[in-house]
Amino acid sequence: MSAPIYVLRHGETVWNTQHRQQGHRNSPLTARGQEQARRMGMALGACLGEEGADLVSSTQGRAVQTAGIVIGQLGERCLTWTRDARLREIGIGDWEGHTREELLAAGQQAGASRDESDWFLDAPGAEPLEAFAGRIRSFLDGVRLERPLVVVCHGQTSMVLRGIYLGMTPEESLRLDQPQDAFYRLADGKATHIPAQVIEPAF
C-alpha cells in the first residue's frame, strides 16, 4: 500500500445515545453526530492538504450520512465516492434494536459469559466473527492505492479493519477503541490516531 488509508467511524446516532445495538439496522445521526462528522471532515482536510482522495463508505444509512458531511468539508478533494456492502457493521441477529439491559430483563443471556468487547457475538442469528472479518479482509485485499483512500464505516468494522492491517486476530481487534470524534491513518504498518478537533489559532 503506497498511500494512506483514513478510517472513520460514523458520527453518533440516536441509538448510540440509547445504547441500542444497531448491527445491520439503522439509526440517523444526532446533531452531535453531525458535528462530529463535520469536524472529522475538517481534520481530514487538514491531513490531505491540497491532495485529492477517493472515498468509500458502507452502504448503511448512518455511514452514508456521515460520508456526505465529510465530503461537504473536502469539496473537490473528494475525487470519487463509492459504497461497498462489505463495510457494513457486523450483524447481531435478534438483538439488533435492543439494549443489553432489555435483553437481560427478557431472560436472554446477552453475553453474560463475555465482556463488553464481544458480548453481542452470542446473539441468535448473529453474523459469525470469522465471516465478518472475511468480508473486511476481502475489501482490503482489493484495495489498490493510487492516492489516499478514506473509509467511512462502523465501530466493529473499523476495529477489525485496523486489526487486520496491524496483523491482529479478529478477537484481539474487538478490544481496540472505536471513537466517533477521531479517526485513524493507516500507513507504514502503523495506525495513527488523529483527533477531530477544531484547533483555534493562538493569535
Residue, then its C-alpha position, 0 to 999 in steps of 0.5 A: m500500500s503506497a498511500p494512506i488509508y483514513v478510517l472513520r467511524h460514523g458520527e453518533t446516532v440516536w441509538n448510540t445515545q440509547h445504547r441500542q445495538q444497531g448491527h445491520r439496522n439503522s439509526p440517523l445521526t444526532a446533531r452531535g453526530q453531525e458535528q462530529a462528522r463535520r469536524m472529522g471532515m475538517a481534520l481530514g482536510a487538514c491531513l490531505g492538504e491540497e491532495g485529492a482522495d477517493l472515498v468509500s463508505s458502507t452502504q448503511g444509512r448512518a455511514v452514508q450520512t456521515a460520508g456526505i458531511v465529510i465530503g461537504q468539508l473536502g469539496e473537490r478533494c473528494l475525487t470519487w465516492t463509492r459504497d461497498a456492502r462489505l463495510r457494513e457493521i457486523g450483524i447481531g441477529d435478534w438483538e439488533g434494536h435492543t439494549r443489553e439491559e432489555l435483553l437481560a430483563a427478557g431472560q436472554q443471556a446477552g453475553a453474560s459469559r463475555d465482556e463488553s468487547d464481544w458480548f453481542l457475538d452470542a446473539p441468535g442469528a448473529e453474523p459469525l466473527e470469522a465471516f465478518a472479518g472475511r468480508i473486511r479482509s476481502f475489501l482490503d485485499g482489493v484495495r489498490l492505492e493510487r492516492p489516499l483512500v478514506v473509509v467511512c464505516h462502523g465501530q466493529t468494522s473499523m476495529v477489525l479493519r485496523g486489526i487486520y492491517l496491524g496483523m491482529t486476530p479478529e478477537e484481539s481487534l474487538r478490544l481496540d477503541q472505536p471513537q466517533d470524534a477521531f479517526y485513524r491513518l493507516a500507513d507504514g504498518k502503523a495506525t495513527h490516531i488523529p483527533a477531530q478537533v477544531i484547533e483555534p489559532a493562538f493569535 
